[in-house]
Each structure stands twice: as C-alpha cells, then as structure tokens.
C-alpha cells in the first residue's frame, strides 16, 4: 500500500473558505438589451447583494393588506418576501403564514420613478420575468403582475380607473397565458369596459425568462386618435389598441400622455384567480423573478432639407424626430416671412447655400 501523501486541509483554510462562502453575493446584473433607434432612459437591474431589499431611493416597498380585489396577501417589506437574489434579479416570494391576515404574505414594490410617453416619439416599458419551478397546477390562487399606474392616483382626488392603468403582464393560477390590459375612464363600464378592461392574451411557452413590453407610439401627425399602444412577448406583438378605438381623448391621455410608475407584485387570491387550495405551494418555487425593468425612448432624429420646389422639410429617421417638428417649422416660417419682404432682385440670389427654402416670385412684394 502506498503511503497517503495528501494532507487534510488546515483548520485555518477551512475557516477562511467558510467565511468566504458565507458572504452575501453581489454579481453583475443582467444588462437590459439595446435596441436600434432607442435610448435607454431609466432602468433597475437589481444589482444588490443576496438577501437585501431593493433600493429605498428607487422603490417604495408596499406593506399591509390593501383591501382590493378580495386578495388575501399581506405585503411585507421583508427579504423573505422581496429580495435581491445576489445574481442580478429581484424575487417576489409568497408564503403561507398563519399569523398574517388572510394567511399569506407576499411582496409588492412601486417605483418612485415616473415617466410620460413623449409626444412625437415611441416609448417602451419592458421587464424580463420568469416564474418559480413549481408545476403550474400547484399555483392555484397566485396572481403575479408587471404593470403601470397613472401618477394621478398618488395625487389628492385621484381615482381608479380614471388615473389610467397599463398591465404589461398578468398571469393567474400558474396558467401559461400572459394577459395585457388597459384600464381607463369610468367604473363600471365606460370606454375601457371596466372592470374587464381592454385585454389581450398570449400563450407562454414555459415559466422561463421572457421579455414583456408595452410600447406607446405617439409619432402619428394625425393626432391622438391615431396613436397606439402595443403589448409584446419577446418582441412579438399580441395586443394593440388605438386612440380611435378608445374614442375618448381624456381617457386616452391617462393611458398615453400622462405620467406613469412601475409596479411589480405577487398577489394571492381575488375575484379573478380565485383562492389557493390545499394543493397550492408557497415559497421560491411559486415566486416571480425579475431581471430588469427598463424605460426606452426613440432618439431625436436629424433634420435635413430637400429641394423639391416648395421648400418642404423632411425628417430622418422618420418618425423618431417628429417631437421637434413644431418648433422647427415655426423657425422656418419666420425666416420665410422675412424673405418675403426682401426685394425680388435679392430673392434671386443663391440663398439655398444657407439652407433657406426658395420663395416663388409670386409671393414677393
């Protein structure tokens, strides 16, 4: 028998290894994707150490039972329910808890950041989301969501659904179906058919990572009725509404023109999903996990002028630069007014080199 030449690790080595493994993990977060023609305006990629709460200067951690929809959960500002994973994600975890009203605790966060879709531009709100590994059949009564509410609800006198609500993703009872919905106007009924809302649905392949997005298109020059809101899963549209379909300018403004804020939550019970039963499982296998939340907007385009005999202006790339059209046309028309008062002999000089539209002689005085 050969002698044993492998020495056991020293106690100091074991202690240092244990100390290293016990430290909270903080890793590089998921990078929100880049999109041609879009600028990333705001994001949270959840870079905190494992077991820590989301940043208090970025998110409001909601607490208590909100008394809405017949839900059971008591939201808690606890890492047990809302925590950074340490791997660049945020986890919202539901737990059975006999000491809580309703018998369940869970997590909900609302962004302090707000934004309004910009006129003349396209705006995107997006998150990457996955769900825990428990079988869908073991998630009866669970209701995770990624959505936005109108900032008007935070103001005195603000009411729902007049404030506007955009549900980018909801799913219930573990179903592999994602729902996107707009809520607006009056309750009940109204132009958004409350409480159902204007809803679309899409089959979800699995519980793995997927990108959920809503995009506001405010580029149409025809006005608010031609504007659109589109929902997509992994870049593929599945729901679409227009201002014309809503048919009410104030209701549309609450959805498409007014400040909104992000919400991530996992509700338990309620009129839509129904209630947990004895097969419903809690814990990480029933969580909603979010890799990033992001707000994008199209970049301002570059103006160029094309000599077509009438001094027309063109915008490139169209329509990302239309937000500046009003101011630019006002400047151009002011220059034209000045030129129209110049003697006709001077108008025949090569003003085109200065980028000024040509003026037909018939307009000269």
C-alpha positions in Angstrom: 0.0 0.0 0.0 1.3 3.4 -0.9 1.6 6.0 1.8 -1.1 8.7 2.0 0.7 11.8 0.7 -2.5 14.0 0.6 -2.6 16.3 3.7 -6.0 17.2 5.1 -6.8 20.9 4.7 -5.8 23.0 7.7 -8.3 24.4 10.1 -7.4 28.0 9.0 -8.1 27.1 5.4 -11.5 25.7 6.3 -12.3 28.7 8.3 -11.4 31.1 5.5 -13.4 29.1 3.0 -16.4 29.1 5.2 -16.1 32.8 5.8 -15.9 33.4 2.0 -18.9 31.3 1.2 -21.0 33.0 3.9 -20.6 36.5 2.4 -23.6 38.0 0.6 -23.2 37.6 -3.1 -23.2 40.7 -5.4 -22.9 40.0 -9.1 -23.0 41.8 -12.3 -26.6 42.4 -13.2 -28.4 41.5 -16.3 -27.9 44.2 -18.8 -31.1 45.5 -20.4 -30.9 45.0 -24.1 -30.2 47.8 -26.6 -32.5 48.5 -29.5 -31.6 50.3 -32.7 -33.1 53.8 -32.6 -34.0 53.7 -28.9 -32.2 55.2 -25.9 -32.3 53.6 -22.5 -33.7 56.3 -20.3 -34.0 54.5 -16.9 -33.5 51.0 -15.6 -33.1 49.0 -12.5 -31.1 45.8 -13.0 -31.3 44.7 -9.3 -27.6 44.6 -8.5 -27.9 44.3 -4.7 -26.3 41.7 -2.6 -28.3 38.5 -2.0 -30.9 38.8 0.7 -31.1 42.6 0.6 -34.2 44.7 -0.1 -34.5 46.8 -3.2 -33.1 50.4 -3.0 -35.3 52.7 -0.9 -34.4 55.6 -3.2 -35.8 53.7 -6.2 -38.7 51.6 -4.9 -41.5 52.0 -2.4 -42.0 48.8 -0.5 -45.7 48.5 0.0 -46.9 47.0 3.3 -50.2 45.7 4.6 -53.3 44.3 3.0 -54.6 46.9 0.5 -58.2 45.7 0.7 -58.6 45.4 -3.1 -60.0 42.7 -5.4 -60.7 40.4 -2.4 -57.0 39.5 -2.2 -55.6 37.6 0.8 -51.9 38.6 1.0 -50.3 40.9 3.5 -47.5 42.7 1.8 -44.3 42.9 3.8 -41.1 44.9 3.5 -39.0 41.9 4.4 -36.3 40.0 2.4 -38.4 36.9 3.0 -40.9 38.3 0.5 -38.9 40.9 -1.5 -35.2 40.4 -2.0 -32.2 40.7 -4.4 -31.1 37.3 -5.3 -27.5 38.2 -5.5 -27.5 37.1 -9.1 -28.8 40.4 -10.6 -32.5 39.7 -10.1 -35.4 40.7 -7.8 -37.5 37.9 -6.2 -41.1 38.4 -5.0 -42.0 35.3 -2.9 -45.4 34.3 -1.5 -45.5 32.4 1.8 -48.3 30.8 3.8 -48.4 32.5 7.2 -51.0 31.7 9.8 -50.1 34.8 11.7 -51.0 37.1 8.8 -54.5 38.3 8.0 -55.6 36.2 5.1 -53.0 33.5 5.9 -50.4 34.7 3.3 -47.6 37.2 3.0 -46.0 38.4 -0.3 -44.2 41.3 -1.9 -45.0 44.5 -3.9 -42.8 47.3 -5.0 -43.7 50.6 -6.7 -41.2 52.8 -8.5 -40.5 56.3 -7.3 -39.5 57.0 -10.9 -42.3 58.2 -13.2 -42.4 58.9 -16.9 -44.9 60.1 -19.5 -44.7 58.8 -23.1 -43.2 61.6 -25.1 -45.1 63.3 -27.9 -43.6 62.6 -31.3 -41.7 59.6 -30.1 -42.0 55.9 -29.4 -41.7 54.8 -25.7 -41.1 51.4 -24.3 -41.6 49.9 -20.9 -40.1 46.4 -20.5 -39.1 43.8 -18.0 -37.6 40.3 -18.1 -39.6 38.0 -15.9 -39.6 34.3 -15.0 -41.6 32.2 -12.6 -40.7 29.7 -9.9 -40.3 26.0 -10.7 -43.4 24.6 -9.1 -45.7 23.0 -11.5 -48.4 25.4 -12.8 -51.1 23.1 -11.3 -49.6 23.9 -7.8 -50.1 27.7 -8.2 -53.9 28.0 -7.8 -54.8 31.4 -6.5 -51.5 33.1 -7.3 -51.5 36.3 -9.3 -48.1 37.8 -10.3 -48.0 41.1 -12.4 -45.8 43.7 -14.0 -47.8 46.8 -14.6 -48.0 50.6 -14.5 -50.4 53.0 -12.8 -51.1 56.7 -13.5 -49.3 59.1 -11.2 -52.6 60.8 -10.8 -53.7 58.1 -8.4 -50.9 59.4 -6.0 -52.4 62.9 -6.0 -55.3 64.1 -3.9 -58.6 63.2 -5.5 -57.0 60.7 -7.8 -59.3 57.8 -8.6 -59.2 54.4 -10.5 -59.6 53.8 -13.3 -59.6 57.4 -14.4 -55.9 57.6 -13.5 -55.1 55.0 -16.2 -53.6 51.6 -15.8 -51.4 49.5 -18.2 -51.0 45.9 -17.2 -48.0 44.7 -19.2 -48.1 41.1 -17.8 -50.5 39.3 -15.6 -50.9 35.6 -15.2 -53.2 33.7 -12.8 -53.3 30.2 -11.3 -50.0 29.2 -12.9 -51.5 29.3 -16.3 -49.1 29.5 -19.2 -51.0 32.5 -20.5 -50.0 36.1 -20.3 -52.6 38.9 -20.2 -52.1 42.6 -21.3 -54.8 45.1 -20.4 -55.6 48.8 -20.4 -57.9 50.3 -17.7 -59.3 53.8 -18.0 -62.3 56.1 -17.8 -65.3 55.2 -15.7 -66.2 52.3 -13.4 -68.2 50.3 -14.2 -68.4 50.2 -18.0 -67.0 53.2 -19.8 -64.8 53.3 -22.8 -62.4 50.7 -21.3 -65.3 48.3 -20.4 -64.5 48.2 -16.7 -63.7 46.2 -14.7 -62.6 43.8 -17.5 -60.6 46.5 -19.3 -59.3 46.2 -22.9 -57.5 42.9 -22.8 -55.4 40.7 -25.0 -53.8 37.3 -24.2 -50.9 35.2 -25.4 -49.7 31.7 -24.8 -46.4 31.5 -22.9 -44.1 28.7 -23.9 -42.8 28.0 -20.3 -42.0 29.5 -17.0 -38.5 30.6 -18.0 -37.2 34.1 -18.8 -39.2 36.1 -21.2 -39.3 39.9 -22.1 -42.6 41.6 -21.6 -43.1 45.0 -23.2 -45.6 47.7 -23.8 -44.9 50.4 -26.5 -46.6 53.8 -26.9 -46.4 55.2 -30.4 -47.0 59.0 -30.4 -45.5 59.7 -33.7 -48.6 60.0 -35.9 -49.1 63.5 -37.1 -52.9 63.0 -37.3 -53.2 63.4 -33.6 -54.2 61.3 -30.5 -56.8 59.2 -32.3 -54.0 57.7 -34.5 -51.7 56.9 -31.6 -51.3 53.3 -30.5 -50.3 51.1 -27.5 -48.9 47.7 -28.3 -48.1 44.8 -26.0 -45.5 42.2 -26.9 -43.9 39.0 -25.7 -40.2 38.5 -26.7 -40.7 41.2 -29.3 -43.8 39.6 -30.9 -47.0 41.8 -30.6 -50.0 40.1 -29.1 -52.3 43.1 -28.2 -52.9 46.5 -29.7 -55.2 49.4 -29.1 -55.6 52.9 -30.7 -56.8 56.2 -29.6 -59.7 56.0 -32.1 -60.8 52.6 -30.6 -60.9 54.2 -27.1 -62.7 57.2 -28.6 -62.3 59.5 -25.6 -59.4 62.0 -25.5 -59.3 62.3 -21.7 -59.3 58.5 -21.2 -56.6 58.1 -23.9 -54.5 60.8 -22.3 -54.5 58.9 -19.0 -53.0 55.9 -20.8 -50.8 57.5 -23.4 -49.9 61.1 -22.4 -49.7 61.2 -18.6 -47.0 60.2 -16.0 -46.9 56.5 -15.0 -45.0 54.5 -12.5 -43.9 50.8 -12.4 -45.3 48.1 -10.1 -44.1 44.6 -9.5 -46.2 42.4 -7.2 -47.4 38.9 -6.5 -51.0 38.9 -5.2 -52.7 35.9 -3.6 -56.4 35.2 -4.1 -59.0 37.5 -5.5 -62.0 37.6 -7.8 -60.0 36.8 -10.9 -57.7 33.9 -9.9 -59.9 32.5 -7.1 -58.3 31.3 -4.0 -55.4 29.0 -3.0 -56.4 25.4 -2.2 -54.7 22.6 -0.4 -52.5 21.9 -3.4 -51.2 25.4 -3.7 -47.5 25.6 -2.9 -45.7 28.7 -1.4 -42.0 29.7 -1.4 -39.4 30.2 -4.1 -41.0 27.7 -6.4 -44.0 30.0 -6.7 -42.1 33.3 -6.9 -42.0 35.9 -9.6 -38.4 36.8 -10.5 -37.4 40.0 -12.4 -34.1 40.6 -14.1 -34.6 44.2 -15.1 -37.2 46.9 -15.5 -36.4 49.5 -18.2 -37.8 52.6 -19.9 -36.7 53.3 -23.5 -37.5 56.2 -25.9 -36.7 56.8 -29.6 -33.8 59.2 -30.2 -34.2 62.6 -31.7 -33.8 62.5 -35.4 -31.7 64.7 -37.6 -33.4 67.3 -39.8 -32.5 67.6 -43.5 -33.9 69.7 -46.2 -34.8 68.5 -49.7 -35.2 71.0 -52.6 -38.4 70.0 -54.2 -39.5 73.4 -55.4 -41.7 74.2 -52.4 -39.2 74.3 -49.6 -40.5 71.1 -47.9 -38.8 69.8 -44.8 -38.0 66.2 -44.2 -37.1 64.4 -41.0 -34.7 61.5 -40.9 -35.1 58.9 -39.4 -38.9 59.2 -39.5 -40.8 59.2 -37.2 -38.3 59.3 -34.3 -37.6 63.0 -34.8 -41.1 64.4 -35.0 -41.1 65.7 -31.5 -39.2 68.8 -32.7 -41.4 69.5 -35.8 -43.5 72.3 -34.4 -40.5 74.4 -33.2 -38.6 73.8 -36.4 -41.4 74.8 -38.7 -42.0 77.9 -36.6 -38.4 79.0 -37.2 -38.6 78.2 -40.9 -41.8 80.2 -41.3 -40.3 83.1 -39.5 -37.4 83.2 -42.0 -39.8 82.9 -44.9 -41.7 85.9 -43.6 -38.5 87.9 -43.5 -37.5 86.9 -47.0 -40.9 87.7 -48.4 -40.3 91.4 -47.6 -36.9 91.4 -49.4 -37.0 93.0 -52.9 -37.4 90.4 -55.6 -34.0 91.1 -57.1 -32.4 89.9 -53.9 -34.6 86.9 -53.7 -33.0 85.6 -56.9 -29.6 85.3 -55.2 -28.4 81.7 -54.2 -30.0 81.5 -50.7 -30.0 77.7 -51.0 -26.5 77.7 -49.8 -27.7 79.0 -46.5 -30.3 76.2 -46.2 -33.3 78.6 -46.7 -36.3 77.4 -48.7 -36.7 79.0 -52.1 -39.6 81.6 -52.3 -41.6 81.7 -55.6 -41.5 85.2 -57.1 -45.3 85.5 -57.0 -45.1 85.9 -53.2 -42.7 88.9 -53.4 -43.9 92.4 -52.7 
